[in-house]
Amino acid sequence: MAGVRRPNRGPSAAAANRAALIVAAREVFAANGYDAPLSMVAKAAGVGQGSLYRHFPDRISLALAVFEDGVAELEALAAEPGATLDDLLTLITEQTIASTALIEMVSVPPADTRMIELRDRVADLLAGALEEARRAGRVRADLTADDLVMAVGMLAGVLAKRPAPARRVAAVRVWELLRRGIGA
């Protein structure tokens, strides 16, 4: 049960504790943003802060573990035959609706090299799909993967200011407007 302290089971609990921390961090970051207190994450996971810091020595390490699954999901989609730029942007939008914390994490200075690597992985995925969309004449010739990452950041900025129930409507409208700007 989240938030209830479990008895210390020693090293045998390490994997379960790590998994519980990642689940709790995903929920806490989604509800409270990237700057949410890490004590809140530990409490939600039912572990002590010492356990949190043994697994994740800093906030960025924890956030990267949380968002690794999302990036892996994007990579799997990009690897599927026939996956399009729209498919990737739709999945990114769904992930952003669920939690704007990833975008906050990637865009908050000072940039940590691990955050830059995560951002670059996403940009590389978009670049591959972007090239296909450019060849098909669906996007502007001067559009870059960095432009798309910036557009996702703009989306996250809008969504961060909306309560969770209103995010989907706002996301649809933002992409309607952005697609007009990036279209051929």
Order of alpha helices (4+ residues) and beta strands (2+ residues): alpha-alpha-alpha-alpha-alpha-alpha-alpha-alpha-alpha
